[in-house]
């Protein structure tokens, strides 16, 4: 049997960076993948969805060209070409991972991996042939998949998950999106922008993006309603009837128990992800899990020596950049580098609807609950010269500081391109930067990022442009 220093099961944004880092550190590495290199993120998640959203944004620009002094005539959506472009982008990124595997001399083994005793992995290929491989260390990075509500099973045709939402054969006239987290609002924006009638149903009271700061949630609710998206917050999905030509979604308000039936062509279930931890050999090895998630320490070691887990199969945030950081930290710890454990309170979250959303750290509510005395500053993009010039005046930057020491507790942004702006806050928090240091760091003008400085100035009573 072939033996490696490290086997990584899964080649998503956690698995393939872990394999590359291990190779850089001198390890003989193999990576096992059952479908496509790059995992869900590159093939069915982060990357192709952003390609679809860009197509939607371009169409919106063209539709509002008159606002910029440009006359171009009529335009129409070619749904098939949008889908095709998205798939081409994903395919190109997956080929890029193939190149990285060759460059770093990583052995790629295609097939279904299953952990076995004796620090080994059995891989079954497409023809059903099984081969066993040994390794001193094995990292489980098998990721997650769309979670289905018990009363709304996903059939892939009338009730779909995010994968099917990216490859529909034709554009639906009416869509109901269940769940208003990042996946739900991104697809709601995409389909609404190209002409589909969209209703978003969210169980939690805040409505859209309910886990974000309350001010951000309120702003996105306002913007989406202006776009014509029907938003039903604090509402439960009672049942979905797919027996007829039309789908009938019965919802009930949690506020007054009023029921409503919404008719549509397709239902998108966007209620989160569930880990891929079934049937991969965890039970036979005695690896501890909690509600399907693998229990690990700060260096991603399970209770079984030589077995590790990273990414969506563990309790951290189910985000691509989290999985990457975990994979690199895990490998460096295996090699004895004693890396600093990840600070999960300084992980940025980004949502790529329009306007975009980006946040990190405490919300106003969680900071108050933690007992901090706060200085809060908010700067609207309507007062930003760059935003006005770009025709993107929606949204704001909100910063939260500890009043006593000036610690930057969190930041919450909604607006044009804010997903590119949040890294400043992440770096500042990592460096323990104070409010006064942000305020005195000269920001270029005119830029969207000036809003970070202006919001900080507002927190300290020194704002100039409000």
SULQUITA-V851780 format. One record per backbone hydrogen bond with DSSP energy under -0.5 kcal/mol. CO is the residue of the C=O (numbers start at 0). NH is the residue of the N-H. Records with the same first field share a line. If there is no record, write none. Layout:
CO->NH + NH
This chain:
1->133
3->135
4->136
5->29
6->8 + 138
7->9 + 31
8->140
10->37
11->15
13->17
14->18
15->19
16->20
17->21
18->22
19->23
20->24
21->26
22->25
26->28
27->4 + 5
28->106
29->7
30->108
31->9
32->110
35->38
37->41
38->42
39->43 + 44
40->44 + 46
44->48
45->49
46->50
47->51
48->52
49->53
50->54
51->55
52->56
53->57
54->58
55->59
56->60
57->61
58->62
59->63
61->64
63->66
64->67 + 69
65->68
69->71
76->78
77->81
78->82
79->83
80->84
81->85
82->86
83->87
84->88
85->89
86->90
87->91
88->92
89->93
90->94
91->95
92->96
93->97
94->98
95->99
96->100
97->101
98->102
99->103
100->105
101->104
105->107
106->30 + 108
107->109
108->32
110->112
111->123
113->121
115->119
118->134
119->115
120->122 + 132
121->113 + 123
122->124 + 130
123->111
124->127
128->124
130->122
131->1
132->120
133->3
136->6
137->139 + 307
138->8 + 140
139->309
140->11
142->275
144->273
146->270
148->151
150->239
151->148
152->154
157->159 + 266
158->154 + 155
159->268
160->164
161->165
162->165
163->166
172->196
173->264 + 265
174->176 + 198
175->177 + 267
176->178 + 200
177->269
179->208
180->184
181->185
182->186
183->187
184->188
185->189
186->190
187->191
188->192
189->193
190->195
191->194
195->197
196->174
197->229
198->176
199->201 + 231
200->178
201->234
203->206 + 233
205->207
206->209
208->211
212->215 + 216
213->217
214->218
215->219
216->220
217->221
218->222
219->223
220->224
221->225
222->226
223->228
224->227
228->230
229->199 + 231
230->232
231->201
233->253
235->237 + 251
238->249
239->241
240->247
245->243
246->248 + 263
247->240 + 249
248->250 + 261
249->237 + 238
250->259
251->235
252->256
257->252
259->250 + 261
261->248
263->246
265->175
266->159 + 268
267->177 + 269
269->180
271->146
273->144
274->276
276->279
279->114
280->284
281->285 + 286
282->285
287->294
289->292
292->289
296->299
299->308
300->296
302->304
303->306
305->137
306->301
307->139
309->312
310->313
312->293
316->318
318->322
319->323
320->324
321->325
322->326
323->327
324->328
325->329
326->330
327->331
328->332
329->333
330->334
331->336
332->335
341->343
342->345
343->346
345->347
348->358
350->356
355->414
356->350
357->412
358->348
359->410
362->366
363->367
364->368
365->369
366->371
367->370
372->402
374->400
376->398
378->396
379->382
380->383
383->387
384->388
385->389
386->390 + 391
387->390
394->380 + 381
395->413
396->378
397->411
398->376
399->408 + 409
400->374 + 402
401->405
405->434
406->401 + 408
408->361
409->399
410->359
411->397
412->357
413->395
414->355 + 417
416->419
417->420 + 421
420->423 + 424
421->424 + 425
422->426
423->427
424->428
425->429
426->430
427->432
428->431
432->407
433->437
434->438
435->439
436->440
437->440
439->441
446->449
447->450
448->451 + 452
449->453
450->454
451->455
452->456
453->457
454->458
455->459
456->461 + 462
457->460
